[in-house]
């Protein structure tokens, strides 16, 4: 009998605690969801846009590069779609439709080839610019070779003597 009373008191205490905690904490089901943070959409960039230098460097904006890459991929995807459609029309029984499909296929493949060639030329130009900068940096380092070596030797000596940064 004594155990039953203790058990009932414990259950009552748990119920009271649960009710009090529920009153203190608002129910998450009835709260307004957090509004999404506002986003800025600059819209499509012009097709002839040039890369913008960042803070005095020669690097391009990552957002602009991503946009340009996406545009190139979209153009290629559209050309691939044209090629697929023209290829599917090549099996037509109608001779005129086959000639039109062949012409469309020829034009789409030509545009795709030119588009990829243009992309490769841009990549080559970027690599040539980077190589020129690296050559210039190597020439400056060669001019200052003895100073760089002496500075590095002094750094090792300081570290050996417990004077490292």
C-alpha positions as CSV (number, residue, x, y, z in Angstrom):
1,X,0.0,0.0,0.0
2,X,2.8,2.3,0.9
3,X,4.5,1.6,-2.5
4,X,1.3,2.4,-4.3
5,X,1.0,5.8,-2.6
6,X,4.7,6.7,-3.4
7,X,4.2,5.6,-7.0
8,X,1.1,7.7,-7.3
9,X,2.9,10.8,-5.8
10,X,5.8,10.3,-8.2
11,X,3.4,10.1,-11.2
12,X,1.6,13.2,-10.0
13,X,4.9,15.1,-9.6
14,X,5.9,14.1,-13.1
15,X,2.5,15.3,-14.5
16,X,2.8,18.6,-12.6
17,X,6.4,19.1,-13.9
18,X,5.3,18.4,-17.4
19,X,2.4,20.8,-17.3
20,X,4.7,23.6,-15.8
21,X,7.4,23.0,-18.4
22,X,4.8,23.1,-21.2
23,X,3.5,26.5,-19.9
24,X,7.0,28.0,-19.8
25,X,8.1,26.9,-23.2
26,X,6.0,28.0,-26.1
27,X,4.9,25.2,-28.5
28,X,7.1,25.2,-31.6
29,X,4.2,24.1,-33.7
30,X,2.5,27.4,-33.2
31,X,5.5,29.7,-33.7
32,X,6.0,31.7,-36.9
33,X,8.8,30.2,-39.0
34,X,11.9,32.3,-39.3
35,X,11.7,34.4,-42.4
36,X,14.2,33.6,-45.1
37,X,17.0,36.1,-45.3
38,X,16.6,38.5,-48.3
39,X,18.7,37.6,-51.3
40,X,20.1,39.9,-53.9
41,X,19.6,38.9,-57.5
42,X,21.5,41.2,-59.8
43,X,19.8,39.7,-62.8
44,X,21.5,38.5,-66.0
45,X,24.7,40.2,-66.9
46,X,25.3,41.6,-70.4
47,X,26.8,39.2,-72.8
48,X,29.8,41.4,-73.5
49,X,30.7,41.9,-69.8
50,X,34.4,42.1,-69.0
51,X,35.8,40.6,-65.7
52,X,36.1,43.2,-62.9
53,X,39.3,43.4,-60.9
54,X,38.9,42.9,-57.1
55,X,40.6,45.4,-54.8
56,X,43.5,46.3,-57.0
57,X,44.4,42.8,-58.0
58,X,44.2,41.2,-61.3
59,X,41.9,38.4,-60.1
60,X,38.4,38.1,-61.3
61,X,35.3,38.2,-59.1
62,X,34.3,34.6,-58.2
63,X,30.7,35.5,-58.8
64,X,31.4,36.8,-62.2
65,X,33.5,33.8,-63.1
66,X,30.7,31.5,-62.0
67,X,28.2,33.5,-64.0
68,X,30.4,33.3,-67.1
69,X,31.0,29.6,-66.7
70,X,27.2,29.0,-66.3
71,X,26.5,31.0,-69.4
72,X,29.0,29.1,-71.4
73,X,27.6,25.8,-70.2
74,X,24.0,27.0,-71.0
75,X,25.0,27.9,-74.5
76,X,26.6,24.5,-75.0
77,X,23.6,22.8,-73.6
78,X,21.3,24.7,-76.0
79,X,23.5,23.7,-78.9
80,X,23.5,20.1,-77.8
81,X,19.7,20.2,-77.6
82,X,19.6,21.5,-81.2
83,X,22.0,18.7,-82.3
84,X,19.8,16.1,-80.6
85,X,16.6,17.5,-82.2
86,X,18.2,17.7,-85.6
87,X,19.6,14.1,-85.3
88,X,16.1,12.8,-84.4
89,X,14.7,14.4,-87.5
90,X,17.3,12.8,-89.7
91,X,15.3,9.5,-89.7
92,X,12.3,11.2,-91.3
93,X,10.7,9.8,-94.5
94,X,10.2,13.3,-95.8
95,X,13.2,14.3,-98.0
96,X,12.8,18.0,-97.4
97,X,12.6,17.6,-93.7
98,X,15.8,15.4,-93.8
99,X,17.6,18.1,-95.8
100,X,16.5,20.8,-93.3
101,X,17.5,18.6,-90.4
102,X,20.9,18.0,-92.0
103,X,21.4,21.7,-92.5
104,X,20.4,22.4,-88.9
105,X,22.7,19.7,-87.6
106,X,25.6,21.2,-89.7
107,X,24.9,24.7,-88.3
108,X,24.6,23.5,-84.7
109,X,27.8,21.5,-84.8
110,X,29.6,24.4,-86.4
111,X,28.4,26.8,-83.7
112,X,29.4,24.3,-81.0
113,X,32.9,23.9,-82.5
114,X,33.4,27.6,-82.7
115,X,32.1,28.1,-79.2
116,X,34.5,25.5,-77.8
117,X,37.4,27.0,-79.8
118,X,36.6,30.4,-78.4
119,X,36.6,29.0,-74.9
120,X,39.9,27.3,-75.5
121,X,41.5,30.5,-76.8
122,X,40.3,32.4,-73.7
123,X,41.9,29.7,-71.6
124,X,45.2,29.9,-73.5
125,X,45.2,33.7,-73.1
126,X,44.7,33.4,-69.4
127,X,47.5,30.9,-69.1
128,X,49.8,33.1,-71.2
129,X,49.1,36.0,-68.8
130,X,49.8,33.8,-65.8
131,X,53.0,32.5,-67.3
132,X,54.1,36.1,-68.0
133,X,53.5,37.1,-64.4
134,X,55.4,34.0,-63.1
135,X,58.3,34.8,-65.4
136,X,58.4,38.4,-64.1
137,X,58.3,37.1,-60.5
138,X,61.1,34.7,-61.2
139,X,63.2,37.5,-62.7
140,X,62.7,39.7,-59.6
141,X,63.6,36.7,-57.3
142,X,66.7,36.1,-59.4
143,X,67.8,39.7,-59.0
144,X,67.3,39.5,-55.2
145,X,68.6,36.0,-54.9
146,X,71.5,36.7,-52.5
147,X,69.2,38.9,-50.2
148,X,66.5,36.1,-50.1
149,X,69.2,33.5,-49.2
150,X,70.8,35.6,-46.5
151,X,67.4,36.4,-45.0
152,X,66.4,32.7,-44.9
153,X,69.8,31.7,-43.4
154,X,69.3,34.3,-40.7
155,X,65.8,33.0,-40.0
156,X,67.2,29.4,-39.5
157,X,70.0,30.8,-37.2
158,X,67.4,32.7,-35.1
159,X,65.2,29.6,-34.8
160,X,68.2,27.5,-33.8
161,X,69.0,30.0,-31.0
162,X,65.4,30.0,-29.8
163,X,64.7,33.4,-31.3
164,X,62.1,32.3,-33.8
165,X,58.8,34.1,-34.2
